[in-house]
């Protein structure tokens, strides 16, 4: 790597807005990589900033670190995502995000109504879930679930 293109863990933390401990965690999970200098100090290529940005954005929309790791591992030779790679990664996450959005909308709109949990304590429950009939469909708040 050319001189001046490597960053210390502190520089990556400052530039990316991620705590040093989070960077160490990401590295332990295989999401980012560093190498050690002869003085045993971590050094990162500037390309790690893009990986960290993708990790942050993905986490903010509810994508798990496991899913992020799988997506990043799918890149050839573990390289930093290009614009085309980002398009593929984000498209692959779109269906899962759409499902989460639908679930959140249903949760938001149904919180004050009978949710089908079986408690029968809200005055609308006997109308919406008479005799806890939704228990036959499975455990939990049946009326708040979206899809399978």
FIPA-690430 format. One record per residue (C-alpha): residue in one letter; x, y, z. Coordinates in nm, 2 decimals, decimal comma. Last residue first. Example, Ala and Ser with C-alpha at 12.3 -4.5 7.8 and 13.67 -1.06 7.14 Angstrom:
FIPA-690430
+--------+--------+--------+--------+
: midren :     px :     py :     pz :
+--------+--------+--------+--------+
:      S :   1,37 :  -0,11 :   0,71 :
:      A :   1,23 :  -0,45 :   0,78 :
+--------+--------+--------+--------+
This chain:
FIPA-690430
+--------+--------+--------+--------+
: midren :     px :     py :     pz :
+--------+--------+--------+--------+
:      X :  -4,56 :  -1,63 :   0,68 :
:      X :  -4,67 :  -1,28 :   0,60 :
:      X :  -4,71 :  -0,99 :   0,85 :
:      X :  -4,76 :  -1,05 :   1,22 :
:      X :  -4,95 :  -0,80 :   1,43 :
:      X :  -5,28 :  -0,99 :   1,44 :
:      X :  -5,11 :  -1,30 :   1,57 :
:      X :  -4,96 :  -1,15 :   1,88 :
:      X :  -4,78 :  -1,46 :   2,01 :
:      X :  -4,81 :  -1,83 :   1,96 :
:      X :  -4,98 :  -2,01 :   1,68 :
:      X :  -5,27 :  -2,01 :   1,44 :
:      X :  -5,50 :  -2,20 :   1,68 :
:      X :  -5,44 :  -1,93 :   1,94 :
:      X :  -5,62 :  -1,69 :   1,70 :
:      X :  -5,95 :  -1,83 :   1,83 :
:      X :  -5,89 :  -1,65 :   2,16 :
:      X :  -6,26 :  -1,70 :   2,26 :
:      X :  -6,35 :  -1,42 :   2,02 :
:      X :  -6,04 :  -1,26 :   1,88 :
:      X :  -6,17 :  -0,94 :   1,71 :
:      X :  -6,50 :  -0,89 :   1,89 :
:      X :  -6,40 :  -1,04 :   2,23 :
:      X :  -6,07 :  -0,84 :   2,20 :
:      X :  -6,23 :  -0,50 :   2,14 :
:      X :  -6,28 :  -0,43 :   2,52 :
:      X :  -5,91 :  -0,49 :   2,58 :
:      X :  -5,81 :  -0,76 :   2,83 :
:      X :  -5,85 :  -1,08 :   2,62 :
:      X :  -5,49 :  -1,17 :   2,70 :
:      X :  -5,47 :  -1,40 :   2,39 :
:      X :  -5,21 :  -1,22 :   2,20 :
:      X :  -5,44 :  -1,13 :   1,91 :
:      X :  -5,34 :  -0,77 :   1,87 :
:      X :  -5,66 :  -0,62 :   1,99 :
:      X :  -5,64 :  -0,24 :   1,92 :
:      X :  -5,41 :   0,04 :   2,04 :
:      X :  -5,09 :  -0,11 :   1,90 :
:      X :  -5,25 :  -0,19 :   1,56 :
:      X :  -5,14 :   0,09 :   1,33 :
:      X :  -4,78 :   0,11 :   1,45 :
:      X :  -4,74 :  -0,27 :   1,45 :
:      X :  -4,89 :  -0,30 :   1,11 :
:      X :  -4,66 :  -0,02 :   0,98 :
:      X :  -4,36 :  -0,19 :   1,15 :
:      X :  -4,44 :  -0,52 :   0,99 :
:      X :  -4,48 :  -0,37 :   0,64 :
:      X :  -4,15 :  -0,19 :   0,68 :
:      X :  -3,98 :  -0,51 :   0,80 :
:      X :  -4,11 :  -0,69 :   0,49 :
:      X :  -3,99 :  -0,41 :   0,27 :
:      X :  -3,65 :  -0,43 :   0,44 :
:      X :  -3,63 :  -0,81 :   0,38 :
:      X :  -3,72 :  -0,76 :   0,01 :
:      X :  -3,47 :  -0,48 :  -0,04 :
:      X :  -3,17 :  -0,65 :   0,12 :
:      X :  -3,07 :  -0,83 :  -0,21 :
:      X :  -3,12 :  -0,50 :  -0,39 :
:      X :  -2,88 :  -0,32 :  -0,15 :
:      X :  -2,61 :  -0,58 :  -0,19 :
:      X :  -2,64 :  -0,58 :  -0,57 :
:      X :  -2,64 :  -0,20 :  -0,60 :
:      X :  -2,35 :  -0,18 :  -0,35 :
:      X :  -2,16 :  -0,43 :  -0,57 :
:      X :  -2,22 :  -0,21 :  -0,88 :
:      X :  -2,09 :   0,10 :  -0,69 :
:      X :  -1,79 :  -0,10 :  -0,58 :
:      X :  -1,78 :  -0,30 :  -0,25 :
:      X :  -1,44 :  -0,34 :  -0,09 :
:      X :  -1,28 :  -0,67 :  -0,16 :
:      X :  -1,34 :  -1,00 :   0,02 :
:      X :  -1,17 :  -1,19 :  -0,26 :
:      X :  -1,48 :  -1,17 :  -0,47 :
:      X :  -1,77 :  -1,03 :  -0,28 :
:      X :  -2,00 :  -1,28 :  -0,11 :
:      X :  -1,83 :  -1,23 :   0,22 :
:      X :  -1,97 :  -0,87 :   0,23 :
:      X :  -2,32 :  -1,01 :   0,20 :
:      X :  -2,27 :  -1,28 :   0,45 :
:      X :  -2,12 :  -1,04 :   0,70 :
:      X :  -2,41 :  -0,79 :   0,66 :
:      X :  -2,65 :  -1,07 :   0,72 :
:      X :  -2,47 :  -1,18 :   1,04 :
:      X :  -2,44 :  -0,82 :   1,15 :
:      X :  -2,82 :  -0,79 :   1,13 :
:      X :  -3,00 :  -0,56 :   0,89 :
:      X :  -3,22 :  -0,32 :   1,09 :
:      X :  -3,21 :  -0,01 :   0,88 :
:      X :  -2,94 :   0,15 :   1,09 :
:      X :  -2,74 :  -0,17 :   1,08 :
:      X :  -2,72 :  -0,15 :   0,70 :
:      X :  -2,61 :   0,21 :   0,71 :
:      X :  -2,34 :   0,14 :   0,96 :
:      X :  -2,21 :  -0,17 :   0,79 :
:      X :  -2,20 :   0,02 :   0,45 :
:      X :  -2,01 :   0,31 :   0,61 :
:      X :  -1,77 :   0,06 :   0,77 :
:      X :  -1,70 :  -0,10 :   0,44 :
:      X :  -1,65 :   0,23 :   0,27 :
:      X :  -1,41 :   0,35 :   0,54 :
:      X :  -1,22 :   0,02 :   0,50 :
:      X :  -1,11 :   0,14 :   0,16 :
:      X :  -0,87 :   0,38 :   0,33 :
:      X :  -0,65 :   0,07 :   0,41 :
:      X :  -0,62 :  -0,01 :   0,77 :
:      X :  -0,33 :  -0,03 :   1,00 :
:      X :  -0,31 :  -0,19 :   1,34 :
:      X :   0,01 :  -0,15 :   1,54 :
:      X :   0,25 :  -0,44 :   1,61 :
:      X :   0,56 :  -0,22 :   1,58 :
:      X :   0,65 :  -0,40 :   1,25 :
:      X :   0,30 :  -0,29 :   1,14 :
:      X :   0,00 :  -0,51 :   1,18 :
:      X :  -0,27 :  -0,56 :   0,91 :
:      X :  -0,63 :  -0,46 :   0,91 :
:      X :  -0,95 :  -0,62 :   0,79 :
:      X :  -1,32 :  -0,55 :   0,81 :
:      X :  -1,64 :  -0,76 :   0,84 :
:      X :  -1,45 :  -1,06 :   0,98 :
:      X :  -1,64 :  -1,08 :   1,31 :
:      X :  -1,32 :  -0,99 :   1,50 :
:      X :  -1,27 :  -0,70 :   1,27 :
:      X :  -1,62 :  -0,57 :   1,33 :
:      X :  -1,56 :  -0,60 :   1,70 :
:      X :  -1,23 :  -0,41 :   1,68 :
:      X :  -1,40 :  -0,14 :   1,48 :
:      X :  -1,68 :  -0,13 :   1,74 :
:      X :  -1,42 :  -0,09 :   2,02 :
:      X :  -1,26 :   0,20 :   1,83 :
:      X :  -1,60 :   0,37 :   1,82 :
:      X :  -1,76 :   0,45 :   1,48 :
:      X :  -1,79 :   0,80 :   1,34 :
:      X :  -1,62 :   0,69 :   1,02 :
:      X :  -1,34 :   0,95 :   1,00 :
:      X :  -1,27 :   0,95 :   1,38 :
:      X :  -1,28 :   0,58 :   1,42 :
:      X :  -1,07 :   0,52 :   1,11 :
:      X :  -0,82 :   0,77 :   1,24 :
:      X :  -0,81 :   0,61 :   1,58 :
:      X :  -0,76 :   0,26 :   1,42 :
:      X :  -0,47 :   0,40 :   1,23 :
:      X :  -0,50 :   0,47 :   0,86 :
:      X :  -0,30 :   0,36 :   0,56 :
:      X :  -0,30 :   0,56 :   0,23 :
:      X :  -0,02 :   0,79 :   0,34 :
:      X :   0,25 :   0,57 :   0,20 :
:      X :   0,13 :   0,35 :  -0,09 :
:      X :   0,00 :   0,00 :   0,00 :
+--------+--------+--------+--------+
